[in-house]
Amino acid sequence: MSHFLAAVAAIVGAPHVLTQPQDTAPYTLDYRRRYQGLPLAVALPGTTAEVAALLQLCQLHQVAVVPQGGNTSTCGAATPDTSGRQLVIGLRRLNRLRAIDTANNSITVEAGMTLAQVQQLATAAGRLFPLSLASEGSCQIGGNLSTNAGGLAVLRYGTMRELTLGLEVVLPDGQVLHQLSALRKDTSGLDVKQLFIGAEGQLGLITAATLKLFPLPTAHATAWLGVDSSQAAIDLLSALRQAFGDRLTTFEIMSDACQHLLEKYHPGQLPFIQPWAVLAELSDSGDSHLLQQQLVDWLATQQIADGVLAHSEADRQQLWQLREAMSETQKRDGASIKHDIGVPSSAIPDFLQQCESALRRVFPTVRIIAFGHAGDGNLHYNISYTRPDNAHLFEDEDSVNAIVYDLVYRHQGTLAAEHGVGQLKGHWLQRYKDPLALQLMRNIKQVLDPHGLMNPGKWLSGGGD
Ligand SMILES: Cc1cc2nc3c(=O)[nH]c(=O)nc-3n(C[C@H](O)[C@H](O)[C@H](O)COP(=O)(O)OP(=O)(O)OC[C@H]3O[C@@H](n4cnc5c(N)ncnc54)[C@H](O)[C@@H]3O)c2cc1C
C-alpha cells in the first residue's frame, strides 16, 4: 500500500495526504459519535483534475473511496469502515467560486465550499441562496447535494434537487461529467445530474455545482402562534398558503412537550405554552411593516389560541432562536431515539395520533418530542422514556423504529426526509422502499460503479446497521 499512498501523494501533494491517527481522527468519527472508522488515509485534492486522477488510481488498485464534506451527516454516511483499506477523500480544499451571474440568478461553486460561504457570496451580490440548515457553517455544497438537503425554507424554495441547475461529477473510473449548465429549461434527453443528488457519494464524486439564486427579500413578517391541536396547525398552514401564496416561507411546529423542554432550559423565553406552537414566516420584497400589518389583519380573522408577532429584527431573531434551540435543548435532557421522517403535511395529525397510541401500547412510559418543518411534512420525531427507564432506551430501538416506520409508510411517507440514510437506516430502507425502485437504483450503481468502489458498505450496496 505504500506504493499506492506514494501515488496519492504525487497527485495531491504530500502535505495533503493524512495518515497519522491524530490527523485522520476528525474524518473517522461521525457527527453523533455512533460510527468510528479506520481509513487507509485521507486525501485532500484541490482541483477536479486531482479528483479525477485519484479515482483513476483507486480504480487501478481497486481501493474503495469514501467522499466526505463537512461530516455533519448524522447517519454515518461519510464514515469509512474499520478495514483500514478505504481512502477518505475530503473536499474542503476544492472550495472556489467559479462564477456568479446575477442576471441569470445563478452561482457556480466548487463542492467543498461551505453552505454559509455560498449564502454570503449570494448576499454580497444582492441575491439569496435559500438553503439554510443549523449545520451551515460546516456542511459543504457537495454534501448538501449528496443528501438532497432541505432546511427551513423548503416550503417556498424546495430542496437541493430543486435548487440545482448543473453539476460537475467525477465518475468512479475518473471520467469527468461536465454538466455545469445554468439553464432552467433543457428538453434534450434525461437529466442525468439528478442521479447524483441524494446518492450519498455512491455513484460518483461531485466537484462543482451551478445553483439557483433568488431576489433577496427585504420584508419579513414572523409570528409565534399557539393552536389547540396538530389538526388546527395543519389547517392554519393551508389557510396561510391560500392567503399569502409563495410568500409563506417557513412553517414550523412544536408540540407541548417541546415547549415544556424549552421552558425548562430557557425559562421565561417562551411567550406561552399551548398544545402546539407554530413559527410562521412570510418574506417578500418591499417594506416589513406593510407585510407585518397584512399578517396581523389576516390573523385577526382566524381562530388562534394565542400569538405574538415580531416587530423588529431583534424580535424575529429571538423567535428563531427558540426554534433553533430545540435540538440542543433535547440533547441536554438526555438520549433519545431520533427519526427525521416525512409524511404529506395533510397526514401529520393522523400520523401523530396513531403513532403515539401504538407506541404507548407497547411502551407506556414513552415521551415523544415532535417538532419540525410541517410545511413540507418533515418532522423530527424523537423518542425517550420518562426516567429512570431511559437508561435501557436503546435496547428497544428496533421495536420503536418498526412501529414508527410502519406508520410512516402507511401514511405514504419516508424514513429519511432530512439526514439521509447512510449506515444508520440501510436495513430499514431495504424493508420499506419499493423493491422495484431499489432494484433500479442497484442497476444504475452497477452501470456507473461496476467494481463497487464508491462509498461501499452503505445502503446502495446493501450495507447498514
Ligand atoms: C445541527 C445539524 C442540523 C442539521 N439540519 C439539517 C436540516 O435542516 N436539513 C437537512 O437536510 N440536513 C440537516 N442536517 C444534516 C446534514 O447537515 C446535511 O445532511 C448536510 O447536507 C451534509 O453535508 P456535509 O457536507 O456535512 O456532508 P457529509 O456528512 O460529509 O456527507 C454526507 C454524504 O454525502 C457524501 N458526500 C459528501 N461530499 C460529497 C461530494 N462532494 N461528492 C459526492 N458525495 C459526497 C458523503 O459520502 C456522505 O454519503 C443537520 C445536521 C446537523 C449536525
The ligand as a MOL file (V3000), in Angstrom:
LIG
                    3D

  0  0  0     0  0            999 V3000
M  V30 BEGIN CTAB
M  V30 COUNTS 53 58 0 0 0
M  V30 BEGIN ATOM
M  V30 1 C -27.1000 20.5120 13.7820 0
M  V30 2 C -27.4800 19.8840 12.4590 0
M  V30 3 C -28.6070 20.3360 11.7810 0
M  V30 4 C -28.9710 19.7790 10.5570 0
M  V30 5 N -30.0780 20.2600 9.9270 0
M  V30 6 C -30.4150 19.7530 8.7300 0
M  V30 7 C -31.5540 20.2600 8.0250 0
M  V30 8 O -32.2830 21.1370 8.4920 0
M  V30 9 N -31.8270 19.7280 6.8190 0
M  V30 10 C -31.0440 18.7510 6.2640 0
M  V30 11 O -31.3160 18.3190 5.1420 0
M  V30 12 N -29.9900 18.2360 6.9260 0
M  V30 13 C -29.6470 18.7120 8.1260 0
M  V30 14 N -28.5650 18.1980 8.7850 0
M  V30 15 C -27.7910 17.0770 8.2140 0
M  V30 16 C -26.5360 17.4830 7.4230 0
M  V30 17 O -26.0210 18.7400 7.8290 0
M  V30 18 C -26.8450 17.5030 5.9360 0
M  V30 19 O -27.1670 16.1900 5.5350 0
M  V30 20 C -25.7180 18.0400 5.0520 0
M  V30 21 O -26.2320 18.1940 3.7600 0
M  V30 22 C -24.4930 17.1390 4.9760 0
M  V30 23 O -23.4170 17.8690 4.3800 0
M  V30 24 P -21.8910 17.5110 4.7200 0
M  V30 25 O -21.0230 18.3530 3.8510 0
M  V30 26 O -21.6300 17.5700 6.1620 0
M  V30 27 O -21.8240 16.0080 4.1920 0
M  V30 28 P -21.0850 14.7660 4.8410 0
M  V30 29 O -21.6780 14.4210 6.1600 0
M  V30 30 O -19.6300 14.9540 4.8060 0
M  V30 31 O -21.5000 13.6410 3.7800 0
M  V30 32 C -22.8260 13.2520 3.6080 0
M  V30 33 C -22.9000 12.2570 2.4310 0
M  V30 34 O -22.5400 12.9160 1.2210 0
M  V30 35 C -21.4020 12.2920 0.6120 0
M  V30 36 N -20.5940 13.3780 0.0510 0
M  V30 37 C -20.0900 14.4690 0.6790 0
M  V30 38 N -19.4820 15.2770 -0.2160 0
M  V30 39 C -19.5950 14.6800 -1.4280 0
M  V30 40 C -19.1870 15.0230 -2.7530 0
M  V30 41 N -18.5250 16.1520 -3.0000 0
M  V30 42 N -19.4710 14.1630 -3.7590 0
M  V30 43 C -20.1460 13.0150 -3.5250 0
M  V30 44 N -20.5590 12.6430 -2.3050 0
M  V30 45 C -20.2940 13.4740 -1.2690 0
M  V30 46 C -20.7240 11.5190 1.7290 0
M  V30 47 O -20.0170 10.4110 1.2250 0
M  V30 48 C -21.9220 11.0920 2.5570 0
M  V30 49 O -22.5090 9.9610 1.9780 0
M  V30 50 C -28.1920 18.7300 10.0190 0
M  V30 51 C -27.0710 18.2540 10.6970 0
M  V30 52 C -26.7110 18.8190 11.9090 0
M  V30 53 C -25.4890 18.2880 12.5910 0
M  V30 END ATOM
M  V30 BEGIN BOND
M  V30 1 1 1 2
M  V30 2 1 2 3
M  V30 3 2 2 52
M  V30 4 2 3 4
M  V30 5 1 4 5
M  V30 6 1 4 50
M  V30 7 2 5 6
M  V30 8 1 6 7
M  V30 9 1 6 13
M  V30 10 2 7 8
M  V30 11 1 7 9
M  V30 12 1 9 10
M  V30 13 2 10 11
M  V30 14 1 10 12
M  V30 15 2 12 13
M  V30 16 1 13 14
M  V30 17 1 14 15
M  V30 18 1 14 50
M  V30 19 1 15 16
M  V30 20 1 16 17
M  V30 21 1 16 18
M  V30 22 1 18 19
M  V30 23 1 18 20
M  V30 24 1 20 21
M  V30 25 1 20 22
M  V30 26 1 22 23
M  V30 27 1 23 24
M  V30 28 2 24 25
M  V30 29 1 24 26
M  V30 30 1 24 27
M  V30 31 1 27 28
M  V30 32 2 28 29
M  V30 33 1 28 30
M  V30 34 1 28 31
M  V30 35 1 31 32
M  V30 36 1 32 33
M  V30 37 1 33 34
M  V30 38 1 33 48
M  V30 39 1 34 35
M  V30 40 1 35 36
M  V30 41 1 35 46
M  V30 42 1 36 37
M  V30 43 1 36 45
M  V30 44 2 37 38
M  V30 45 1 38 39
M  V30 46 1 39 40
M  V30 47 2 39 45
M  V30 48 1 40 41
M  V30 49 2 40 42
M  V30 50 1 42 43
M  V30 51 2 43 44
M  V30 52 1 44 45
M  V30 53 1 46 47
M  V30 54 1 46 48
M  V30 55 1 48 49
M  V30 56 2 50 51
M  V30 57 1 51 52
M  V30 58 1 52 53
M  V30 END BOND
M  V30 END CTAB
M  END
